């Protein structure tokens, strides 16, 4: 079995799911972000889907700026956890 350091050096792809709030009302959404990683960290991060608490996809209704902010939020959370 490989250690986490070895896995990080090899790199790969992964998915990160997190909850956050968007909009003026602070609506809670569930964000699914995919990314690649290697020893230097994460890259090629992309928000795949955004769901409401009722599991309805709202990805097509969000502005690009909002999606970019969600992606930045996901990267920040990933770096805090240091789990790639």
C-alpha positions as CSV (number, residue, x, y, z in Angstrom):
1,X,0.0,0.0,0.0
2,X,1.3,3.5,-0.9
3,X,1.6,6.2,1.7
4,X,-0.3,9.5,1.3
5,X,3.0,11.2,0.3
6,X,3.6,8.7,-2.5
7,X,0.0,9.0,-3.7
8,X,0.4,12.8,-3.8
9,X,3.6,12.6,-5.8
10,X,2.0,10.3,-8.3
11,X,-1.1,12.5,-8.7
12,X,-4.5,11.7,-10.0
13,X,-8.0,12.9,-10.2
14,X,-10.6,13.3,-7.4
15,X,-13.9,14.8,-6.6
16,X,-14.7,17.1,-3.6
17,X,-18.3,17.7,-2.5
18,X,-19.0,20.6,-0.1
19,X,-21.9,22.8,1.2
20,X,-21.8,26.5,1.0
21,X,-24.2,29.5,0.7
22,X,-24.8,31.6,-2.4
23,X,-26.8,34.7,-3.2
24,X,-28.2,37.5,-1.1
25,X,-30.5,35.1,0.7
26,X,-27.7,32.8,1.6
27,X,-29.3,29.8,0.0
28,X,-27.4,26.6,1.0
29,X,-26.1,24.6,-2.0
30,X,-24.2,21.4,-2.5
31,X,-21.2,21.8,-4.9
32,X,-19.5,19.0,-6.7
33,X,-16.0,20.0,-7.8
34,X,-13.6,17.8,-9.7
35,X,-9.8,18.4,-9.7
36,X,-6.4,16.9,-10.5
37,X,-3.5,16.9,-8.1
38,X,0.2,16.1,-7.8
39,X,2.9,16.9,-5.3
40,X,2.6,20.6,-5.9
41,X,-1.1,20.7,-5.1
42,X,-4.4,20.8,-7.0
43,X,-5.1,22.1,-10.5
44,X,-7.7,21.9,-13.3
45,X,-10.4,22.4,-10.8
46,X,-13.9,22.5,-12.2
47,X,-17.4,22.8,-10.7
48,X,-19.3,19.9,-12.1
49,X,-22.7,20.5,-10.5
50,X,-24.5,22.7,-8.0
51,X,-27.6,21.3,-6.2
52,X,-30.1,22.9,-3.9
53,X,-30.9,21.2,-0.6
54,X,-33.8,19.5,-2.5
55,X,-31.2,17.9,-4.9
56,X,-32.3,20.1,-7.9
57,X,-29.5,21.1,-10.2
58,X,-29.1,24.9,-10.6
59,X,-25.8,24.8,-12.5
60,X,-27.4,26.1,-15.7
61,X,-28.9,29.1,-13.9
62,X,-25.7,30.4,-12.3
63,X,-23.5,33.1,-13.7
64,X,-19.9,32.3,-14.6
65,X,-18.7,34.6,-11.8
66,X,-20.7,32.7,-9.2
67,X,-19.3,29.4,-10.5
68,X,-15.8,30.8,-10.3
69,X,-16.4,31.9,-6.7
70,X,-17.7,28.4,-5.8
71,X,-14.6,26.9,-7.4
72,X,-12.3,29.2,-5.3
73,X,-14.3,28.3,-2.2
74,X,-13.8,24.6,-2.9
75,X,-10.0,25.1,-3.4
76,X,-9.8,27.0,-0.2
77,X,-11.6,24.3,1.7
78,X,-9.4,21.6,0.1
79,X,-6.2,23.4,1.1
80,X,-7.5,23.8,4.6
81,X,-8.1,20.0,4.9
82,X,-4.9,19.2,2.9
83,X,-6.7,16.1,1.6
84,X,-6.2,15.5,-2.1
